[in-house]
Amino acid sequence: AATPKLMPLSELGQRQAEILAALNEGPLVLTEGNRAAVILVDADYWDQIVQELRDLRDTLDAMDAYQAYRQSPDYVKSWQVVRETLVAAGLL
């Protein structure tokens, strides 16, 4: 990942075209005083981050389900029971 560039927040309006161009190179940190105030990212980069977070959550959910199964294998439900539950809830 690219190292974020720093720019004073006060320059946001004055350098809009430059800021948008800089987003193609990676995140941009807008500062206020000596601290980060806002972090701007390109929309495609944001979508990528969100998808990675979803994938990680799905992985953690799968790991949790596997651990629950290992602790209590007789609690496993058949696909038919799961499907009926999902249909009844309007999710399938």
N, C-alpha and C positions, 0 to 999 in steps of 0.2 A: 504494500500500500504506500501511496505517496505521502510524504511528510506535509501536513497542512501548512499553507501559507498564512501569514498574519497580516491584518490590515485594520487600521482604526475604524471603528463603527461610524464615526463622523464622515468618513469618505464614501459611504455606501451610495448616496445619491449622486455624488460628483463623478464616480468612476464605475457606473453601472455596467457599461459595455466591457470594461476590463475585468470586472468581477465575474460576469457571466462567462467570459472566455477562460478565466482562471479555473472555473469549476470543471472544465474538461480535463484538467491536469490532476484533480483530486479535491478533497475538502478544503474549505477556506475558513479560517478562524477570524472573525471580526472582534476586535478588542475594544474595550472601553477602559481608559486608564491603562493599567498594566495587567488586566485580567481578561480572559476570554468572556465575551458577552453572547456571541452567537456563532454557531458553526453551520455553514452553508455547504450543501452537497448537491451534486447533479441528480436529477430525478431518476435516471437509470441506476445510479449508484445507490440511491435510497431504496429503490425497488429490490435491488440485489440484497441489500442488508436485511430488509423485511423478509424476503424469501428465505435467506439463511437462518434467520431467527425462527421462522415457522418450521423449517426442516429440523432445527435443533430441538424445538419443543416436541415435534412428532417423535424424534429419536428418544427423548427423555420419557415421553408417555409410553413408548414401546418398551423401554427398559423397565419402567415401573410395572407395567403389565406382566412382563416376564418374571420379575422378582415376586410379584403377587402370586403368579402361577406356581413358581418354585416353592413358595411357602405353603400354598394350599392348592395342590393340583386338582383336588376333587371339586373345587369351586368353579371350574371351567364350564361355560355354557356352550351348548351346540350352536352351530350357525343358524339353524332354524329358529331357536329361541331368540337369538340376537336379532335376526331379521324381523321377526314378529314384533319385537320391542321397538325397533326403529320404524317400522311401518306404522305401528300404533301411535308413535310420537310425531308422525308426519315427516320423518327425516329420510325416508326412502320410498 
